[in-house]
Amino acid sequence: MSGFGVKRLKTDILILGSGGAGLFAALHAHQADPKLSITIAVKGLLGKCGCTRMVQGGYNAALAAEDSVERHFMDTIEGGKWLPDQDLAWTLVNVAVERIRELENELGCFFDRNPDGTLHQKAFAGQTFDRTVHKGDLTGIEIINRLAEQVWACGIGRLEEHRALEFIRSRDGGALAGVLMMDIRSGEFVFVQAQAVLLATGGGPTMYKYHTPSGDKTCDGMAMALRAGLLLRDMEMVQFHPTGLLAGSGTRMTGTVLEEGLRGSGGYLLNGAKDRFMSRYDAKGERATRDIVSRAIYAEMNAGRTTPNGGVFISMSHLGPERVRKEFKGMVERCADCGFDLAGGLVEVVPTAHYMMGGVVFNGDCTTGLPGLFVAGEDSGGVHGANRLGGNGVANSTVFGGIAGDFMPGWVRRNGSFHEPDAATVENAVACATAPFRKPAGDLNAIRERLYDAMWDDVGIIRDAASLRRADGALDELEARLDATGVGASNLAFNLTWHDWLNLKSLLLVSKAIRASAVAREDSRGAHYRSDFPDTRDLANSHYICVTWRDGRFEIAMRPVQFTRVKPGETLLKETAAASAVME
C-alpha cells in the first residue's frame, strides 16, 4: 500500500481501547455471537493501561430504597447544566443499576459493603444522594482486573502495543473499511480490516499543565474522528478535577487525582494561610460540583493565597487519622510516596485536567455518522453535557460499552461487509505518520511545555475572548513548529520520540477544537467559564456546540437541546413536584 509496507489483518469486530468501554463491549459481543472474530487493539498492555484502571472514586447507581433512577437522572441533568442528551442520560442511570449487578454477580467484582450486607455507597459532590459504589479508593483496578480476566478466558483476540493512526474509509467513501495501526514494538504499519469498529480509546486532556491521565492518553481517538470528518459536540467542556496532587515540577505524580470522596466524607480545603475558603464561593462548600470548586481554588491561586508549590491544601486530619487510613488507603500511600501525610497533615492540591465531556456525536445504540463506526466512553459526547458528576464516568463507559457490544454483532449480520480500503488514504496516512523522519531533529519537549502553558493559561478553568485569541496564535505557531520538527533516528521500533511527535499531533488538533468551541459559546456553563460572559443564558433555549474539521478549518454549528424528558424548571421527582404544587 505504500513505500513503507503495510501488513494486513482481518477481524469481524475491532475494538480500539481496553478500558471499561472496550472490555465490556468485547465481552458482550462475544456473548451475543461467539462465532464472530473480535479483536481488542490497545496502545499499551491489556488490563494495565487506560483511564478506567485509574478510577479511584467509584460508580454511581441508584440502588438504595430511598434513591431512584429519576433522582440520579435529575442530578445528572442539573449537574450538566441542562446540556446533556436526555435520552442518553436516561439510559445511563437505568442501565447503571443493571451493570453494577453484572459487575458483582457475573464478573466477580468485590465492592465495599455495609454491616447488613448491602453495597456501601459513599458521598460524591454535586449529588443529592450517596450513591457511589466503590472498593475503597481503588475501584477502577478492581473493575479492570475482573474484566481483563474474563476477556482472557474467552480467548478474544488482542493487538497489544498497537497504536491506532487513522480511520480508513471504503473506496467509495461511504463506509468504514478499517483502521490503520502501528505495531509499536516493530514500527510496522498494520491495516486492520473490520466489519465494525468501536472507538473506545478514551479522552485524556494531557494538553494542560496539570492533568490526571497518564502521558500515553493523548486524545488520539478524537483526533482520528476529526480527521475523518465526524461531528463532535461539547468540546469546550473540559472537566478539571479540583484536587490533583501538587508535589512539585520534579515528579510525574503532580496532577494525580486525590478523589472526590475526600471532600464527600468531610475533608476541608484551606488556602495558603490555612483558612477554609469554599463557603465564600458556594453554600455547599467543599461538596459543590467540580467546576465550582476548581474555579474557587483557581481564584485563591490568582489572589496569591497559595501553598509553597502554588496551590491550596486539603486537610483530613479532623476526621481522625485512623479512619482516613482505612477508607483511603491508596491515596494515603500515594501521598506518603511524595512526602505528604494525608491522614494527619496537609497535602497540596491544584485543579487538574481530568475528563472531556465532549466527543463524537452518537446514538443510543452507539452508532455514529460513519457506517461501521461505533463509539462509547469518553470518546463520545452528549451524556454529561457541561459537567460530569463524579462516579458517572466509569458508569458511562461500562453502560455504553456493553450496549455497543450487544448491538454490533446484529449490525454485522444485517449490514456488515469487509470493504476494500481506499489505497490513497492509507498511503497518505502513512506519509503523515512518517513525516518527522524527513525533518531535522528538534526539541519536542519545548513544544509540549509551551502547549501546557497556552492551554492552562488561555483555554483553562477561566477563559475570555482575549485569552482565546492568544491561544489561537499560540496553537498555530506550535503546529508549525511541530511540522518542522523531526525525530532524528531512523529506527521505527519502540521509537518513543516518534510517539511523542504523534502524541503532540493529536493533542494540538484536539486543543484547537476545544478553543474553537470555547470561542463559539458566549455564556458560562459548567466546566466552561467565560469571564467576559459570566452568566448562564436562558436554559429553556439551550444549545450545544458541534465542530467538524474540514479542509484545514473548523466548522461550528449550534444545535438546540431536545428536552425529551424534562424541561428547565421541571423535575421528575414526584415528591419535589408535589411540594411545589402545595406551595403554589
PyMOL commands that set and color helices and strands:
alter all, ss='L'
color gray80, all
select helices_A, chain A and resi 20-32+52-54+69-79+86-105+139-154+220-227+261-264+278-280+285-287+290-302+317-319+321-327+329-337+377-379+392-415+423-433+435-438+444-458+465-483+496-520+539-541+574-583
alter helices_A, ss='H'
color red, helices_A
select strands_A, chain A and resi 6-16+38-42+59-60+121-122+132-133+157-160+162-169+176-183+188-199+232-233+238-245+268-270+312-315+346-356+359-361+373-375+380-381+543-550+553-560
alter strands_A, ss='S'
color yellow, strands_A
deselect
rebuild
show_as cartoon
